[in-house]
Amino acid sequence: MFRFSRIFCAAAQFFAVAVVVCASNADHRSRFQAANGAHELEQAEAILNEWKAASPGDPEYYIAAANFLLNEERGVSISTKKAVPGDLVVADQKTGREVGSVSTSVPSAAAYQQAIGLLKEALSKAPARIDIYLGLATLYQDSGGPGELVNELSAMAAYANQHPGTLLYKDGKPYPEPARENLSHAISNFARRCFEAGTKQGDETFRSLAQLAVNAFPDREYGYNLMGIYYSTIDKKPRLALENYERALRLVPNDSLVWVNVGVVHNMAGEKKEAAEAFSKVIALNNDPDCVKQAEAELAKLK
């Protein structure tokens, strides 16, 4: 099992209405949140319309509207009907017999496109907001737009490299430092979802995101680790995998995540001695309990 970077942020949860542009916008925001929280959907929609009319340049309106639109189409339905593939089965606790089902609904393609349009408008009002880039990327990934996903993350990386020190995040606060570390980490998390899809398209997108991370942030290890995983598991070129892991280790020589992957590749190539050395290194570093646990298990198999 290869290891990816740990999750930096839950990008799908970017829909936070937060920046206070003026008192009027703050009033619309608080009223919308109250109505939406109370599930008074008609009132919430009316407030959104007022908000847009009063402040068409406020990016927070577009974020709130996208969130509202998608949440309207998401839902959970409990029924006494027999479960179909994709549903959860509801069983009687005493007899264990099926008595119903729970189904979930996801936004339609049209809703995704409308939400994407709203977020693009928000980004045009606030081009430094990294949370909006990540939100758009999440929607593209959720709605099956791999090309758009790569393009959006590429645009985010390009903007970040062109405007260092000016990036913003939720609540209009400065994007967390170290920014290059966090941005490359975020790209790695999107790549992980592509890898886990286990499809040809997912593999191709994974490769594109790995290359993006290398090209945009060559001073960070995440892209090289992703390229190592690509050559280890998809393109089956262990020498190229190890070359990329070595590049990562030049930047982070004590990164147990990368050392585990080095050991796995050596083991796959039948290089037991080198594999044992890599796993022993992880145990000696002792800076990541999960990696140590995996290294110990892998070493036990080699004996």
HUZI-V237114 format. One record per residue. N is the residue number from 1. RES is the residue in one small letter. NEAR is the number of other C-alpha atoms within 8 Angstrom. D_LAST is the distance of its C-alpha to the last C-alpha in Angstrom with 1 decimal. Layout:
N;RES;NEAR;D_LAST + N;RES;NEAR;D_LAST
//
This chain:
1;m;4;18.5 + 2;f;7;20.5 + 3;r;8;22.5 + 4;f;10;26.2 + 5;s;9;28.5 + 6;r;6;29.6 + 7;i;8;33.0 + 8;f;8;35.9 + 9;c;5;38.8 + 10;a;7;39.9 + 11;a;9;42.1 + 12;a;9;43.5 + 13;q;7;45.2 + 14;f;11;47.3 + 15;f;10;50.6 + 16;a;9;51.9 + 17;v;10;55.6 + 18;a;9;55.9 + 19;v;8;57.9 + 20;v;7;61.4 + 21;v;7;63.7 + 22;c;6;66.9 + 23;a;7;68.4 + 24;s;7;69.2 + 25;n;12;65.7 + 26;a;10;64.3 + 27;d;8;66.8 + 28;h;12;65.7 + 29;r;10;62.0 + 30;s;8;62.5 + 31;r;10;64.8 + 32;f;11;62.4 + 33;q;9;59.4 + 34;a;8;61.6 + 35;a;12;62.8 + 36;n;10;59.4 + 37;g;7;57.8 + 38;a;6;60.4 + 39;h;6;59.9 + 40;e;9;63.4 + 41;l;8;62.6 + 42;e;6;66.1 + 43;q;8;66.9 + 44;a;13;63.7 + 45;e;8;64.5 + 46;a;8;68.0 + 47;i;11;66.9 + 48;l;13;64.6 + 49;n;8;67.7 + 50;e;9;69.6 + 51;w;12;66.9 + 52;k;10;66.8 + 53;a;7;70.6 + 54;a;7;70.8 + 55;s;9;67.8 + 56;p;8;66.8 + 57;g;5;65.1 + 58;d;12;62.8 + 59;p;11;59.2 + 60;e;10;58.4 + 61;y;14;60.7 + 62;y;12;58.7 + 63;i;14;55.4 + 64;a;12;56.9 + 65;a;11;58.5 + 66;a;14;55.3 + 67;n;10;53.5 + 68;f;8;56.4 + 69;l;10;56.5 + 70;l;12;52.9 + 71;n;9;52.9 + 72;e;7;55.9 + 73;e;11;54.0 + 74;r;10;50.9 + 75;g;9;51.2 + 76;v;8;50.0 + 77;s;7;52.0 + 78;i;8;51.8 + 79;s;7;53.4 + 80;t;7;54.0 + 81;k;7;53.3 + 82;k;9;50.4 + 83;a;11;47.3 + 84;v;5;46.7 + 85;p;4;43.5 + 86;g;6;42.7 + 87;d;10;44.4 + 88;l;8;43.0 + 89;v;11;44.1 + 90;v;9;46.3 + 91;a;10;46.0 + 92;d;9;48.1 + 93;q;5;46.2 + 94;k;4;47.8 + 95;t;6;47.6 + 96;g;7;44.8 + 97;r;6;47.2 + 98;e;9;47.5 + 99;v;11;50.6 + 100;g;13;50.3 + 101;s;14;48.3 + 102;v;13;47.6 + 103;s;10;47.8 + 104;t;9;47.5 + 105;s;8;49.5 + 106;v;7;48.6 + 107;p;10;51.0 + 108;s;7;52.8 + 109;a;7;52.5 + 110;a;6;56.0 + 111;a;11;55.1 + 112;y;12;52.1 + 113;q;8;54.4 + 114;q;9;57.0 + 115;a;13;54.5 + 116;i;11;53.2 + 117;g;8;56.8 + 118;l;12;57.4 + 119;l;14;54.4 + 120;k;9;55.5 + 121;e;10;58.8 + 122;a;15;57.2 + 123;l;13;55.3 + 124;s;7;58.5 + 125;k;9;60.0 + 126;a;8;57.1 + 127;p;6;55.1 + 128;a;9;53.1 + 129;r;13;51.5 + 130;i;11;47.8 + 131;d;11;47.6 + 132;i;11;49.9 + 133;y;12;47.8 + 134;l;12;44.7 + 135;g;14;46.8 + 136;l;13;48.1 + 137;a;13;44.6 + 138;t;11;43.5 + 139;l;11;46.5 + 140;y;12;45.8 + 141;q;10;42.2 + 142;d;7;43.3 + 143;s;8;46.2 + 144;g;6;44.4 + 145;g;9;45.6 + 146;p;11;42.7 + 147;g;7;45.1 + 148;e;9;47.0 + 149;l;13;43.8 + 150;v;12;42.8 + 151;n;8;46.4 + 152;e;11;46.8 + 153;l;12;43.7 + 154;s;9;44.8 + 155;a;8;48.3 + 156;m;10;46.8 + 157;a;10;44.7 + 158;a;9;47.8 + 159;y;9;50.0 + 160;a;9;47.6 + 161;n;8;47.4 + 162;q;6;51.2 + 163;h;8;52.1 + 164;p;7;49.7 + 165;g;4;50.6 + 166;t;7;52.8 + 167;l;12;50.3 + 168;l;12;51.0 + 169;y;12;49.1 + 170;k;11;50.1 + 171;d;8;53.3 + 172;g;9;54.3 + 173;k;7;52.2 + 174;p;8;50.5 + 175;y;9;47.2 + 176;p;7;44.4 + 177;e;7;43.2 + 178;p;6;41.2 + 179;a;8;42.7 + 180;r;9;40.7 + 181;e;9;37.4 + 182;n;11;38.5 + 183;l;9;40.0 + 184;s;13;36.9 + 185;h;13;34.9 + 186;a;11;37.3 + 187;i;11;37.1 + 188;s;16;33.3 + 189;n;13;33.9 + 190;f;9;36.2 + 191;a;13;33.8 + 192;r;10;31.2 + 193;r;8;33.6 + 194;c;12;34.3 + 195;f;11;30.6 + 196;e;7;30.2 + 197;a;7;33.3 + 198;g;8;31.4 + 199;t;7;34.6 + 200;k;6;35.7 + 201;q;7;38.2 + 202;g;13;35.7 + 203;d;12;33.4 + 204;e;8;36.5 + 205;t;13;37.5 + 206;f;13;34.1 + 207;r;11;34.3 + 208;s;9;37.8 + 209;l;13;36.9 + 210;a;14;34.0 + 211;q;10;36.5 + 212;l;10;39.0 + 213;a;15;36.8 + 214;v;12;36.1 + 215;n;7;39.8 + 216;a;9;41.3 + 217;f;10;39.0 + 218;p;9;37.3 + 219;d;5;37.0 + 220;r;12;34.6 + 221;e;12;30.9 + 222;y;13;31.1 + 223;g;16;32.5 + 224;y;14;29.9 + 225;n;13;27.1 + 226;l;13;28.9 + 227;m;13;29.4 + 228;g;14;25.7 + 229;i;12;25.0 + 230;y;13;27.8 + 231;y;13;26.6 + 232;s;12;23.0 + 233;t;7;24.0 + 234;i;8;27.7 + 235;d;7;28.7 + 236;k;8;25.3 + 237;k;8;25.7 + 238;p;11;22.4 + 239;r;6;24.2 + 240;l;9;27.0 + 241;a;15;24.5 + 242;l;11;23.0 + 243;e;9;26.5 + 244;n;12;27.5 + 245;y;14;24.7 + 246;e;8;25.6 + 247;r;10;29.2 + 248;a;15;28.2 + 249;l;12;26.3 + 250;r;7;29.4 + 251;l;9;31.2 + 252;v;8;28.7 + 253;p;7;26.2 + 254;n;6;24.7 + 255;d;8;24.5 + 256;s;11;21.2 + 257;l;10;22.1 + 258;v;12;22.2 + 259;w;12;19.0 + 260;v;16;17.1 + 261;n;13;18.8 + 262;v;12;18.1 + 263;g;14;14.3 + 264;v;11;14.9 + 265;v;13;17.1 + 266;h;13;15.0 + 267;n;11;12.2 + 268;m;7;15.2 + 269;a;7;16.5 + 270;g;6;13.5 + 271;e;9;13.2 + 272;k;9;9.5 + 273;k;6;10.6 + 274;e;10;13.4 + 275;a;14;11.5 + 276;a;11;9.3 + 277;e;9;12.8 + 278;a;12;14.5 + 279;f;15;12.5 + 280;s;10;12.8 + 281;k;9;16.4 + 282;v;15;16.9 + 283;i;10;15.9 + 284;a;6;18.1 + 285;l;8;20.9 + 286;n;8;20.8 + 287;n;7;23.8 + 288;d;7;22.8 + 289;p;7;21.5 + 290;d;6;20.7 + 291;c;11;18.7 + 292;v;12;16.8 + 293;k;8;16.0 + 294;q;9;14.8 + 295;a;13;12.7 + 296;e;10;11.0 + 297;a;8;10.5 + 298;e;9;9.2 + 299;l;11;6.7 + 300;a;7;5.5 + 301;k;6;5.6 + 302;l;7;3.8 + 303;k;4;0.0
//
